[in-house]
Amino acid sequence: MPEFAISFAVALLASFGMTPSVRQFALHIGMVDHPGPRKVHQAPVPLMGGLAIYLGVLLAWLVSLEGRGAWSQVLGILAGATLLAIVGLLDDRGLLHHQIKLMLAMPVAALILLASGIRIQLFSALFPGPYSPWLDSALTVFWVVGITASFSILDHMDGLCAGAAAIASGFVTLLAILHSHLLVATLAAAVMGASIGFLRWNFNPAKIFMGDGGAMFLGFMLATLTIKLRFVGMAPSVGWMLPVLVLSIPVFDTTLVSISRARRGLIPFMTPGKDHAAHRLANLGLGQRGAVLVLYALGFVTGLLALGMTCLTPRQAAGLGAALLVAVLSAIAALERAPFERQSKPH
């Protein structure tokens, strides 16, 4: 059996099997998310589901990567992911100021990746020169922090974050297999398996939430795995679009709330509220399940486009990218007119 298949199966079974025990432990120690003005659930729900996801991924890696000699970079990835999982768990417990994760933990995790030799190589490919490595490093930090933060704020409706991670990691796995990146495929398959295993308990009505520890862990993992993808024979001017398409759900949602909040004089990542894409879709009559399923569909469609883009010429890819940009801006304009709960400006 291929290593990526073993990785997927182990993570799936581990996450699925451990989540009920983690739920009971969360209830025992009082790690519960209570209803509130910014919440959509009506009854207290245990947190800490991210622990089951983390352990599922870790166990899958231990089993499937044995003997590959790939642990040098894997340990760097694991160090950054573990840091964010711990910081998120402490934040869920109310032991940290909420901005520590964005201003400190996420950049540090990105720097750990850089120290491990993992970085985006876009500027080095397009504009070789003495400053290209520095620009690539800055872009790596921006991408890792941005995607990790996007997943952190995406975890606002039952099943949304776990489902988005499962879809994205599934397409990362397929792209990695198609381009013979078996290590990336094995790592991504574990994330997919753990996300699906947890989703059984997290889909509406959720029996447990993953919390910030789980959301940031998944965001960091997917940001990292998309960096490690390499598309041999594909122009760099095209290749950079594939990770954006694969991660379309968090990218679209974050773009929507950032534009919307900025237009209302709010700071995007510091003024949480019920103004995300899922909230607006639910208010249009789709309900929570319908809104989440629509966003799942978005992830599947753009993931398929990412697969198809590997067969396009640079000019064809540029045309498709322009068309998608117009579609995204049109969708944002339409959702801006949908009903949502507006936040008050901070005084």
PyMOL commands that set and color helices and strands:
alter all, ss='L'
color gray80, all
select helices_A, chain A and resi 3-29+49-64+71-92+100-115+122-126+132-154+160-178+182-202+211-228+236-239+241-246+248-263+268-270+277-309+314-336
alter helices_A, ss='H'
color red, helices_A
select strands_A, chain A and resi 32-33+45-46
alter strands_A, ss='S'
color yellow, strands_A
deselect
rebuild
show_as cartoon
